[in-house]
Amino acid sequence: MEQMTVAQAARRLGVKPPTLYAYVSRGVLRSHRAADGRSSLFDPGDIEALARRGRPRRSSRRAALDIVIETSLTTIEREQVRYRGHESGRLARTRPFEEVAGLLWSGGFAPFDEPWPEVPLGDAPAVTAGGRMSDRLAWAVHAAAVTDPHRRSDDAAVIGRRMVSAMVGALPIAGDGRTPRLHLPDRAPLRSTVAGRLWARLAPGRPPAGGVTALNAALVLLADHELAASTLAVRVAASTRADPYAAVTAGLATISGPYHGAASRLVRRVLDRAQATSSDVALAEAYERNGLYPGFGHTLYERGDPRARVLLDLLHEAWPGNRRMAQVDALITAARRRGELPNVDLALAALGHVAGMAPDAGEAVFTVARTAGWLAHAYEEYDEPVLRFRPRAQYREP
């Protein structure tokens, strides 16, 4: 039977083409590449079955296992992310990452009055030979652990400041070595912040006005996200009473996957391909390769990722009229025609794109930021019964 075009399939279902593409991205429909390499075709049987079943609201595939735990750290409600009751988007615009990390660790804001001390760790030959940034960060956590006499401290902030500083210090200098200051509304410029130190190690040039502000916002927005996969891994480790460094190591292993902390690297590939061809071609190829549009869509946000909106707004403020930012906008426009909205991975990749950072810089930012949340969850888990995570398996005959 002859395949149906996008227009024919949309007409049979009584929907617009963007909705049809949304069905594809959610796993409701399968599409096939046409001979021209750009347009999509659909199996008439699939379209007819869907038409008879009615318009789906969600994919028929289960997106996740139902694991629910109580936490006082982060909540996602009404399309907003809140840390201990504080809306993360507002925190991203007004607070340095250090103060937000303190909020997660202790429940209150400790004013940022002095830089977190740097942690001398020595050299790691296997890492400095050209390994990925994630390798450096993992080594830094291990090195900080074996040299910390207070490895099992009851104070999350003591461990957190040491761990984050070690991770940032393990990254190589990318620019001239000078640490730019962080500018926030109604505050004097802040020197030697985590955001400023990260900029010196990730971006090859001096930042524009608002550049470090955007990087700081990315750190704040990514500090925690309820019970993400890596956070669950951290809590499982903490439930065995693994020390904070070991618990974070469990998170590092999980976040390294291309569909979690390393997702922004996939988006950078799409942006590079869009520059060489077009946004539509880059998106079509990405979907063919990954089964989804990297940087777009999120199971928790039907109206779009609020973290992406905040960070993209700050990027436009810092790089107005920038050619690379225009390319990001073109990609977002092309994805919207497919019914897809940007998520924080797209915004994080856009930051690295406009600032000229390495392709895996977004993964480094994500990892440093999420370390704050991981530690908060680990210490919260220490107050729960030991070994409380014991799921059961249902045996299936081979």
Secondary structure, 3 states (H helix, E strand, C coil): CCCEEHHHHHHHHCCCHHHHHHHHHCCCCCEEECCCCCCEEECHHHHHHHHHHCCCCCCCCCCCCCCCCCCCCEEEECCEEEECCEEHHHHHHHCCHHHHHHHHHHCCCCCCCCCCCCCCCCCCHHHHCCCCHHHHHHHHHHHHHHCCCCCCCCCHHHHHHHHHHHHHHCCCCCCCCCCCCECCCCCCCECCCHHHHHHHHHCCCCCCCCHHHHHHHHHHHCCCCCCCHHHHHHHHHHHCCCCHHHHHHHHHHHHCCCCCCCHHHHHHHHHHHHHHCCHHHHHHHHHHHHCCCCCECCCCCCCCCHHHHHHHHHHHHHCCCCHHHHHHHHHHHHHHCCCCCECHHHHHHHHHHHHCCCCCHHHHHHHHHHHHHHHHHHHHHCCCCCCCCCCCCCCCCC
